[in-house]
């Protein structure tokens, strides 16, 4: 069972975020390439829908730390 997560917003420079959105809108990317682009700017994709995450959740797993990323829509649906 997971512990209660520590939730933090993902802070990205506005210009970098706009650049990422531009890349995702204007290029035809494979799923892997899309993941790589988001990872380059944000660090990873949403754990559920694989889009741009806005929150990082960290769980204490008895000596290890589990990190998950979620977008605003998925965090409302999946994290309780």
C-alpha positions as CSV (number, residue, x, y, z in Angstrom):
1,X,0.0,0.0,0.0
2,X,1.3,3.4,-0.9
3,X,1.7,6.1,1.8
4,X,0.0,9.5,1.4
5,X,1.9,11.3,-1.3
6,X,3.7,14.6,-1.1
7,X,2.3,16.7,-4.0
8,X,4.3,19.4,-5.6
9,X,3.6,21.5,-8.7
10,X,6.0,21.1,-11.6
11,X,7.6,24.5,-12.3
12,X,8.6,25.1,-15.9
13,X,9.8,28.3,-17.4
14,X,6.9,29.8,-19.5
15,X,9.1,30.1,-22.6
16,X,10.2,26.5,-22.4
17,X,6.6,25.3,-21.9
18,X,5.5,27.3,-25.0
19,X,8.4,25.8,-27.0
20,X,7.3,22.3,-25.9
21,X,3.6,23.0,-26.9
22,X,4.8,24.3,-30.3
23,X,6.9,21.2,-30.9
24,X,4.0,18.9,-30.0
25,X,1.5,20.9,-32.1
26,X,3.6,21.3,-35.3
27,X,5.4,18.0,-35.6
28,X,4.2,14.6,-36.4
29,X,5.8,12.6,-33.6
30,X,5.8,8.9,-32.8
31,X,4.6,8.0,-29.3
32,X,8.3,7.4,-28.2
33,X,9.5,10.7,-29.7
34,X,6.6,12.6,-28.0
35,X,7.6,11.0,-24.7
36,X,11.2,12.0,-25.3
37,X,10.3,15.6,-26.0
38,X,8.1,15.9,-22.9
39,X,10.8,14.2,-20.8
40,X,13.4,16.6,-22.1
41,X,11.4,19.6,-20.9
42,X,9.4,18.3,-17.9
43,X,11.2,15.1,-16.8
44,X,8.5,12.7,-17.8
45,X,4.9,12.2,-18.9
46,X,1.7,11.9,-17.0
47,X,1.5,8.4,-15.4
48,X,-2.0,7.8,-16.8
49,X,-2.5,9.6,-20.1
50,X,1.1,10.3,-21.2
51,X,0.5,14.0,-21.8
52,X,2.3,17.0,-20.1
53,X,2.2,16.6,-16.3
54,X,1.6,19.5,-13.9
55,X,2.2,17.8,-10.6
56,X,4.8,15.5,-9.1
57,X,3.8,13.1,-6.4
58,X,6.4,11.4,-4.2
59,X,5.7,8.5,-1.9
60,X,7.8,7.2,0.9
61,X,8.1,3.5,0.3
62,X,10.0,2.4,3.4
63,X,13.4,3.7,2.5
64,X,12.8,4.3,-1.2
65,X,11.0,7.1,-2.9
66,X,8.4,6.5,-5.6
67,X,7.9,9.4,-8.0
68,X,4.8,9.8,-10.2
69,X,3.8,12.6,-12.5
70,X,0.2,13.6,-13.3
71,X,-1.6,16.2,-15.4
72,X,-4.4,18.2,-13.8
73,X,-7.2,16.0,-15.3
74,X,-5.7,12.7,-14.2
75,X,-4.7,13.8,-10.7
76,X,-8.4,14.6,-10.0
77,X,-9.5,11.2,-11.3
78,X,-6.8,8.9,-10.0
79,X,-5.2,10.4,-6.9
80,X,-7.3,10.2,-3.7
